[in-house]
Amino acid sequence: MRQKRAKTYRKLMHTYQLVFGFREPYQVLVDADFISDLTKSKMDIRAAISRTVQGDIKPMVTQCCIRQLYSRSQEAKQEIQIAKSFERRRCGHIDEAKSPLECMQSCIDVNGRNKHRYVVATQNTELRDLLRSVPGVPLIYMKRSVVVLEPASRATILEKHAKESSQMGLSKEEKLILSGKRPHSGSEREETEETGKEDDNEASENVEEQPKKKKRKGPKGPNPLSVRKKKKSASQSAPSEGPLPVNIIGDVGQRRKHRRKRD
């Protein structure tokens, strides 16, 4: 299988898992025509289906499909042996055997839903047309000796969009605003408190996210204790403020010398 096709099938089965609850091993309901065509092409049915759905499988066959293989007598000996190796699906048609189309449709379509999450492998085009109207039914068939997984049907896509819209729906306050009505004061207070808390959380996150400043590496300055202190100049040592001493007899700032008289 090509890588592009395998990637497409993987995405499609992942959609069935998320939206409709499919899980491995996938329950694959196989009809008689599918078994016959793959056996004639000398293909391993288990390996082919497992490679198509990109996962583990549990092949199943109904009692009515096995009866159809028995009705072909000796031509379908190998097909009968392969069908017996699959798990038997009890369809409940014991007294009156139905056609594989009616039998498989009754097992899969339960009130318009794929209740048991079956993956259907069939060569019957009429059955595939009927099951496309049921959402969440993966369809497998063989085309030109290649086992193909059919793209999702329209019913499946609509169901997917409906579930997504319900999960992403508007709140009550948003619906009131869109309708033109004003929400209650209590709800407004709660909204403002919530927005304030969100803003505080965002501000704290921004503060935490700010990178720390890196210290610059290089030669450091001298030790201030080992540096010699600078001498003060004369202008700096003289007091700039305050009154000068005044001598009443002499000039300002000068003192008169007293001479002692000798006898």
C-alpha positions as CSV (number, residue, x, y, z in Angstrom):
1,M,0.0,0.0,0.0
2,R,1.2,3.4,-0.9
3,Q,2.2,5.8,1.9
4,K,-0.4,8.5,0.9
5,R,-3.3,6.0,0.8
6,A,-2.2,4.5,4.2
7,K,-2.1,8.0,5.7
8,T,-5.6,8.7,4.4
9,Y,-7.0,5.5,5.8
10,R,-5.4,6.1,9.2
11,K,-7.0,9.5,9.4
12,L,-10.4,8.2,8.5
13,M,-10.3,5.4,11.1
14,H,-9.1,8.0,13.7
15,T,-12.2,10.0,12.9
16,Y,-14.4,6.9,13.5
17,Q,-12.6,6.4,16.8
18,L,-13.1,10.0,18.0
19,V,-16.7,10.5,16.8
20,F,-18.3,7.1,16.9
21,G,-16.2,5.3,19.6
22,F,-14.5,2.6,17.4
23,R,-11.6,0.8,19.0
24,E,-9.1,-1.9,18.2
25,P,-9.5,-4.7,17.5
26,Y,-12.0,-3.6,14.9
27,Q,-15.0,-5.9,14.4
28,V,-15.1,-6.6,10.7
29,L,-18.3,-8.2,9.4
30,V,-17.5,-10.1,6.2
31,D,-19.9,-11.4,3.6
32,A,-19.7,-14.5,1.4
33,D,-18.9,-12.6,-1.9
34,F,-15.9,-10.8,-0.3
35,I,-14.5,-14.1,1.0
36,S,-14.9,-15.7,-2.5
37,D,-13.3,-12.8,-4.4
38,L,-10.3,-12.5,-2.2
39,T,-9.8,-16.3,-2.1
40,K,-9.8,-16.4,-5.9
41,S,-7.2,-13.6,-6.0
42,K,-5.1,-15.7,-3.6
43,M,-5.1,-12.9,-0.9
44,D,-4.8,-13.3,2.8
45,I,-8.1,-11.9,4.0
46,R,-7.0,-11.0,7.6
47,A,-3.8,-9.3,6.4
48,A,-5.5,-7.4,3.7
49,I,-8.2,-6.0,6.0
50,S,-5.8,-5.2,8.8
51,R,-3.5,-3.4,6.3
52,T,-6.5,-1.4,5.1
53,V,-7.9,-0.3,8.5
54,Q,-4.3,0.3,9.8
55,G,-4.9,-1.7,13.0
56,D,-5.8,-5.1,14.6
57,I,-9.1,-6.7,13.5
58,K,-11.5,-9.4,14.6
59,P,-13.2,-10.8,11.4
60,M,-16.7,-12.1,11.8
61,V,-19.2,-13.9,9.6
62,T,-23.0,-14.5,10.0
63,Q,-24.7,-17.9,9.9
64,C,-26.6,-16.9,6.7
65,C,-23.4,-16.1,4.8
66,I,-21.9,-19.5,5.7
67,R,-25.1,-21.1,4.5
68,Q,-24.7,-19.4,1.2
69,L,-21.1,-20.8,0.9
70,Y,-22.4,-24.3,1.7
71,S,-25.1,-23.9,-1.1
72,R,-22.2,-23.6,-3.6
73,S,-21.3,-27.2,-2.8
74,Q,-17.7,-28.3,-3.7
75,E,-16.7,-25.1,-5.4
76,A,-16.4,-23.2,-2.1
77,K,-14.5,-25.7,0.0
78,Q,-11.6,-23.3,0.6
79,E,-14.0,-20.4,1.3
80,I,-15.9,-22.5,3.8
81,Q,-12.7,-23.3,5.7
82,I,-11.7,-19.7,5.8
83,A,-15.2,-18.6,7.0
84,K,-15.1,-21.2,9.8
85,S,-11.8,-19.7,11.1
86,F,-13.7,-16.4,11.6
87,E,-15.8,-15.6,14.7
88,R,-19.5,-16.6,14.2
89,R,-21.9,-13.7,14.5
90,R,-25.3,-14.9,15.7
91,C,-27.9,-13.2,13.5
92,G,-31.0,-15.0,14.9
93,H,-32.2,-16.3,11.5
94,I,-32.3,-20.0,12.5
95,D,-35.7,-21.0,11.3
96,E,-35.8,-19.0,8.1
97,A,-32.4,-18.2,6.5
98,K,-32.3,-14.8,4.8
99,S,-30.1,-13.5,2.0
100,P,-26.7,-12.1,3.0
101,L,-27.9,-8.6,2.2
102,E,-30.9,-8.7,4.5
103,C,-29.0,-10.6,7.2
104,M,-26.1,-8.1,7.3
105,Q,-28.4,-5.1,7.1
106,S,-30.4,-6.3,10.1
107,C,-27.2,-6.9,12.1
108,I,-25.7,-3.5,11.4
109,D,-28.6,-1.1,11.0
110,V,-30.2,-1.0,14.5
111,N,-32.7,1.9,14.6
112,G,-30.6,3.8,12.1
113,R,-27.4,3.4,14.1
114,N,-24.3,1.2,13.9
115,K,-24.9,0.1,17.5
116,H,-22.1,-2.6,17.6
117,R,-19.6,-0.5,15.6
118,Y,-19.0,-2.9,12.8
119,V,-16.7,-2.4,9.9
120,V,-18.4,-4.0,6.8
121,A,-16.4,-5.8,4.1
122,T,-18.7,-6.6,1.2
123,Q,-18.8,-6.8,-2.6
124,N,-22.5,-6.2,-2.8
125,T,-23.1,-2.7,-4.2
126,E,-26.7,-2.7,-3.1
127,L,-25.8,-3.3,0.5
128,R,-23.2,-0.6,0.4
129,D,-25.8,1.9,-0.9
130,L,-28.1,1.0,1.9
131,L,-25.5,1.3,4.6
132,R,-24.3,4.7,3.4
133,S,-27.5,6.2,4.9
134,V,-26.4,4.9,8.4
135,P,-23.8,7.2,10.0
136,G,-20.6,5.7,11.2
137,V,-20.3,2.6,9.0
138,P,-16.8,2.0,7.4
139,L,-17.2,0.2,4.1
140,I,-14.5,-2.1,2.6
141,Y,-14.5,-3.7,-0.8
142,M,-12.1,-5.1,-3.4
143,K,-11.5,-3.2,-6.6
144,R,-9.1,-4.5,-9.3
145,S,-7.3,-6.8,-6.8
146,V,-6.9,-3.9,-4.3
147,V,-8.8,-3.7,-1.0
148,V,-10.2,-0.2,-0.6
149,L,-11.7,1.7,2.3
150,E,-14.5,3.9,1.1
151,P,-14.5,7.6,2.1
152,A,-16.9,8.7,4.8
153,S,-20.5,8.9,3.6
154,R,-22.7,12.1,3.7
155,A,-24.6,10.8,6.8
156,T,-21.3,10.2,8.6
157,I,-20.0,13.7,7.8
158,L,-23.3,15.3,9.0
159,E,-23.2,13.4,12.2
160,K,-19.6,14.4,12.8
161,H,-20.4,18.1,12.2
162,A,-23.4,17.9,14.6
163,K,-21.4,16.4,17.4
164,E,-18.6,19.0,16.9
165,S,-21.1,21.9,16.9
166,S,-22.7,20.6,20.1
167,Q,-19.3,20.4,21.8
168,M,-18.3,23.9,20.6
169,G,-21.7,25.5,21.3
170,L,-22.3,29.0,22.7
171,S,-22.8,29.7,26.4
172,K,-26.0,31.1,27.8
173,E,-24.6,34.6,28.2
174,E,-23.4,34.6,24.6
175,K,-26.8,33.5,23.4
176,L,-28.5,36.3,25.3
177,I,-26.1,38.9,23.9
178,L,-26.7,37.6,20.3
179,S,-30.5,37.7,20.9
180,G,-30.2,41.4,22.0
181,K,-31.0,40.8,25.7
182,R,-28.7,41.9,28.4
183,P,-27.4,39.2,30.8
184,H,-28.1,39.4,34.6
185,S,-26.0,41.6,36.9
186,G,-24.8,38.5,38.8
187,S,-23.5,36.9,35.7
188,E,-21.8,40.1,34.7
189,R,-20.0,40.3,38.0
190,E,-18.9,36.8,37.7
191,E,-17.6,37.4,34.2
192,T,-15.6,40.5,35.3
193,E,-14.1,38.6,38.3
194,E,-13.1,35.8,36.0
195,T,-11.6,38.2,33.4
196,G,-9.7,40.0,36.2
197,K,-8.3,36.7,37.5
198,E,-7.3,35.7,34.0
199,D,-5.5,39.1,33.5
200,D,-3.7,38.7,36.8
201,N,-2.6,35.2,35.8
202,E,-1.4,36.4,32.4
203,A,0.6,39.2,34.1
204,S,2.2,36.9,36.5
205,E,3.1,34.5,33.7
206,N,4.6,37.4,31.7
207,V,6.7,38.4,34.7
208,E,7.9,34.8,35.1
209,E,8.6,34.5,31.4
210,Q,10.9,37.6,31.3
211,P,14.5,36.5,30.9
212,K,17.0,37.3,33.7
213,K,19.7,39.9,32.9
214,K,23.0,38.3,32.5
215,K,26.0,39.6,34.4
216,R,28.7,41.1,32.3
217,K,31.9,39.2,32.5
218,G,35.2,41.1,32.4
219,P,37.9,42.9,34.5
220,K,36.5,44.2,37.7
221,G,37.3,47.6,39.4
222,P,39.9,48.0,42.1
223,N,39.2,47.1,45.7
224,P,38.0,50.4,47.3
225,L,39.8,49.5,50.6
226,S,43.2,49.3,48.9
227,V,42.9,52.6,46.9
228,R,44.6,55.6,48.4
229,K,42.3,58.4,49.4
230,K,42.6,61.7,47.5
231,K,44.0,64.7,49.3
232,K,41.7,67.7,49.7
233,S,42.9,71.0,48.1
234,A,43.3,74.2,50.0
235,S,40.1,75.6,48.5
236,Q,38.2,72.5,49.7
237,S,39.8,72.5,53.1
238,A,38.9,76.1,53.9
239,P,35.4,76.5,55.2
240,S,33.2,78.1,52.6
241,E,30.5,79.0,55.0
242,G,30.3,80.6,58.5
243,P,31.5,84.0,59.8
244,L,35.2,84.9,60.0
245,P,36.7,85.9,63.4
246,V,36.6,89.6,63.9
247,N,39.2,91.7,65.8
248,I,37.9,95.0,67.0
249,I,41.3,96.8,66.9
250,G,42.8,95.3,63.8
251,D,41.6,94.3,60.4
252,V,39.2,91.6,59.9
253,G,40.7,88.2,60.4
254,Q,44.0,89.5,62.0
255,R,45.0,89.6,65.6
256,R,47.2,92.3,67.2
257,K,50.4,91.2,68.9
258,H,50.9,92.4,72.4
259,R,54.5,93.4,73.4
260,R,55.5,93.0,76.9
261,K,57.3,96.0,78.5
262,R,60.5,95.3,80.4
263,D,61.3,97.4,83.5
